[in-house]
Amino acid sequence: MKRIVAGFVARFADNRVINMHISMSKEITHLLLKHKWTNENKIRLIPNGVEFIPIEVTFKNKISDRPVIGTVANFRPQKDHQTLIKAFKILIDKDVDCELWLVGDGPTKSEIEKLTQDLGIQSNVRFWGTVLNPSDLYKQMDVFVLSTHYEGHPLVALEAMSYGLPIVATKISSVPEVIEDDFNGLLFNPGDPVHLAKTLLKLLEDRKLFERISNTSFETVKTLPSIDDWARNVLDVYEQTLKKCNN
């Protein structure tokens, strides 16, 4: 019933109020059309822009002696920290000497903290809480993981890529629009800690693979829209909409 009401409200607003929708990804565009909330000619696709970090500032292209696996995400069910924690436990059980850094806060944080304690891996896991500018943390990470169940557009993955980090992410929703498996990142099945652990282990043990993925990750960011590009595109939508309203 809630979905029916939401759809009715969305279509009513689209007909009476909304002149244009800005979509961040093909995934969101698909959902708008699938649920018939609008029509194709009222959607403008403008992916998130990303800040390019100069190579001399951040790019290391090597694995640390004690690798840091990191993620930046709010603690809520959608982000599925549980799968990441369980995968990390598998690495520890295989005697992989590494750390897991979790940046963010949210309602499931205490649950995840308890899980790390129950699995006996709390000494290898660091909870950073909310960090307004995680730039220094990105620079110390070796691998970035996105274990989400859904992502409208994986901006956080783009941010990590701008630091030359190889990305390991779920093969779901809009993620493959940004991460091409075995090119600029590695994809794993959502909710599958065994597959995630195997993917991470493969990346950490194969130096040539690590360097190749890291390189293409960094190079990909150079081809993407900048934050300024994004702002100009959004402003263009507003200007076009105002012209239509004034005519």
LINVEN-V519076 format. One record per residue. N is the residue number from 1. RES is the residue in one letter. D_LAST is the distance of its C-alpha to the last C-alpha in Angstrom with 2 decimals. Layout:
# LINVEN-V519076
n=N res=RES d_last=D_LAST
n=N res=RES d_last=D_LAST
This chain:
# LINVEN-V519076
n=1 res=M d_last=38.78
n=2 res=K d_last=36.90
n=3 res=R d_last=35.29
n=4 res=I d_last=34.24
n=5 res=V d_last=32.72
n=6 res=A d_last=30.95
n=7 res=G d_last=29.52
n=8 res=F d_last=28.34
n=9 res=V d_last=26.66
n=10 res=A d_last=25.02
n=11 res=R d_last=23.65
n=12 res=F d_last=22.51
n=13 res=A d_last=20.66
n=14 res=D d_last=19.18
n=15 res=N d_last=17.84
n=16 res=R d_last=16.66
n=17 res=V d_last=15.97
n=18 res=I d_last=15.99
n=19 res=N d_last=13.25
n=20 res=M d_last=15.76
n=21 res=H d_last=19.54
n=22 res=I d_last=21.47
n=23 res=S d_last=24.88
n=24 res=M d_last=27.89
n=25 res=S d_last=29.99
n=26 res=K d_last=30.51
n=27 res=E d_last=32.50
n=28 res=I d_last=29.65
n=29 res=T d_last=27.38
n=30 res=H d_last=30.26
n=31 res=L d_last=30.66
n=32 res=L d_last=27.03
n=33 res=L d_last=27.35
n=34 res=K d_last=30.95
n=35 res=H d_last=30.27
n=36 res=K d_last=27.18
n=37 res=W d_last=25.06
n=38 res=T d_last=22.07
n=39 res=N d_last=21.59
n=40 res=E d_last=22.06
n=41 res=N d_last=18.59
n=42 res=K d_last=17.42
n=43 res=I d_last=20.24
n=44 res=R d_last=20.49
n=45 res=L d_last=24.18
n=46 res=I d_last=24.99
n=47 res=P d_last=28.74
n=48 res=N d_last=30.22
n=49 res=G d_last=31.21
n=50 res=V d_last=34.84
n=51 res=E d_last=36.73
n=52 res=F d_last=39.23
n=53 res=I d_last=42.68
n=54 res=P d_last=44.90
n=55 res=I d_last=47.84
n=56 res=E d_last=50.45
n=57 res=V d_last=49.26
n=58 res=T d_last=49.55
n=59 res=F d_last=50.47
n=60 res=K d_last=54.04
n=61 res=N d_last=54.28
n=62 res=K d_last=57.50
n=63 res=I d_last=58.78
n=64 res=S d_last=60.45
n=65 res=D d_last=64.03
n=66 res=R d_last=62.74
n=67 res=P d_last=59.26
n=68 res=V d_last=56.49
n=69 res=I d_last=54.23
n=70 res=G d_last=51.16
n=71 res=T d_last=48.01
n=72 res=V d_last=45.21
n=73 res=A d_last=43.80
n=74 res=N d_last=43.46
n=75 res=F d_last=46.43
n=76 res=R d_last=45.12
n=77 res=P d_last=46.09
n=78 res=Q d_last=43.24
n=79 res=K d_last=44.62
n=80 res=D d_last=48.07
n=81 res=H d_last=50.32
n=82 res=Q d_last=53.24
n=83 res=T d_last=53.17
n=84 res=L d_last=53.10
n=85 res=I d_last=56.02
n=86 res=K d_last=58.07
n=87 res=A d_last=57.50
n=88 res=F d_last=58.58
n=89 res=K d_last=61.70
n=90 res=I d_last=62.58
n=91 res=L d_last=62.39
n=92 res=I d_last=64.66
n=93 res=D d_last=67.10
n=94 res=K d_last=67.25
n=95 res=D d_last=68.31
n=96 res=V d_last=65.15
n=97 res=D d_last=65.21
n=98 res=C d_last=61.58
n=99 res=E d_last=59.32
n=100 res=L d_last=56.19
n=101 res=W d_last=53.64
n=102 res=L d_last=51.14
n=103 res=V d_last=48.36
n=104 res=G d_last=46.33
n=105 res=D d_last=46.87
n=106 res=G d_last=46.09
n=107 res=P d_last=47.67
n=108 res=T d_last=49.79
n=109 res=K d_last=51.31
n=110 res=S d_last=54.55
n=111 res=E d_last=54.96
n=112 res=I d_last=54.69
n=113 res=E d_last=57.07
n=114 res=K d_last=59.58
n=115 res=L d_last=59.22
n=116 res=T d_last=60.13
n=117 res=Q d_last=63.17
n=118 res=D d_last=64.21
n=119 res=L d_last=64.08
n=120 res=G d_last=66.02
n=121 res=I d_last=63.58
n=122 res=Q d_last=62.41
n=123 res=S d_last=64.22
n=124 res=N d_last=62.02
n=125 res=V d_last=58.69
n=126 res=R d_last=56.85
n=127 res=F d_last=54.13
n=128 res=W d_last=52.06
n=129 res=G d_last=49.76
n=130 res=T d_last=46.34
n=131 res=V d_last=46.01
n=132 res=L d_last=42.87
n=133 res=N d_last=43.45
n=134 res=P d_last=45.68
n=135 res=S d_last=45.90
n=136 res=D d_last=49.67
n=137 res=L d_last=50.24
n=138 res=Y d_last=48.41
n=139 res=K d_last=50.68
n=140 res=Q d_last=53.75
n=141 res=M d_last=52.75
n=142 res=D d_last=54.02
n=143 res=V d_last=52.01
n=144 res=F d_last=48.81
n=145 res=V d_last=48.58
n=146 res=L d_last=45.61
n=147 res=S d_last=47.12
n=148 res=T d_last=44.01
n=149 res=H d_last=43.54
n=150 res=Y d_last=39.78
n=151 res=E d_last=37.36
n=152 res=G d_last=33.58
n=153 res=H d_last=33.91
n=154 res=P d_last=37.24
n=155 res=L d_last=36.18
n=156 res=V d_last=39.67
n=157 res=A d_last=41.22
n=158 res=L d_last=39.14
n=159 res=E d_last=40.31
n=160 res=A d_last=43.89
n=161 res=M d_last=43.57
n=162 res=S d_last=42.52
n=163 res=Y d_last=46.02
n=164 res=G d_last=47.69
n=165 res=L d_last=48.56
n=166 res=P d_last=49.26
n=167 res=I d_last=47.33
n=168 res=V d_last=48.87
n=169 res=A d_last=46.28
n=170 res=T d_last=45.93
n=171 res=K d_last=44.95
n=172 res=I d_last=42.13
n=173 res=S d_last=38.35
n=174 res=S d_last=36.37
n=175 res=V d_last=39.48
n=176 res=P d_last=40.38
n=177 res=E d_last=36.94
n=178 res=V d_last=38.28
n=179 res=I d_last=42.05
n=180 res=E d_last=43.80
n=181 res=D d_last=47.27
n=182 res=D d_last=50.12
n=183 res=F d_last=47.81
n=184 res=N d_last=46.06
n=185 res=G d_last=47.37
n=186 res=L d_last=49.39
n=187 res=L d_last=48.17
n=188 res=F d_last=50.22
n=189 res=N d_last=50.05
n=190 res=P d_last=48.43
n=191 res=G d_last=51.00
n=192 res=D d_last=53.87
n=193 res=P d_last=55.88
n=194 res=V d_last=58.49
n=195 res=H d_last=56.00
n=196 res=L d_last=54.36
n=197 res=A d_last=57.80
n=198 res=K d_last=58.77
n=199 res=T d_last=55.58
n=200 res=L d_last=56.12
n=201 res=L d_last=59.80
n=202 res=K d_last=59.03
n=203 res=L d_last=56.74
n=204 res=L d_last=59.23
n=205 res=E d_last=62.27
n=206 res=D d_last=60.90
n=207 res=R d_last=60.35
n=208 res=K d_last=59.07
n=209 res=L d_last=56.48
n=210 res=F d_last=55.49
n=211 res=E d_last=55.06
n=212 res=R d_last=53.13
n=213 res=I d_last=50.67
n=214 res=S d_last=50.34
n=215 res=N d_last=49.65
n=216 res=T d_last=47.01
n=217 res=S d_last=45.38
n=218 res=F d_last=45.06
n=219 res=E d_last=43.97
n=220 res=T d_last=41.22
n=221 res=V d_last=39.49
n=222 res=K d_last=39.28
n=223 res=T d_last=37.09
n=224 res=L d_last=34.58
n=225 res=P d_last=31.36
n=226 res=S d_last=32.13
n=227 res=I d_last=30.71
n=228 res=D d_last=28.79
n=229 res=D d_last=27.38
n=230 res=W d_last=26.32
n=231 res=A d_last=24.64
n=232 res=R d_last=22.71
n=233 res=N d_last=21.56
n=234 res=V d_last=20.47
n=235 res=L d_last=18.62
n=236 res=D d_last=16.82
n=237 res=V d_last=15.69
n=238 res=Y d_last=14.40
n=239 res=E d_last=12.53
n=240 res=Q d_last=10.90
n=241 res=T d_last=10.13
n=242 res=L d_last=8.67
n=243 res=K d_last=6.26
n=244 res=K d_last=5.31
n=245 res=C d_last=5.60
n=246 res=N d_last=3.81
n=247 res=N d_last=0.00
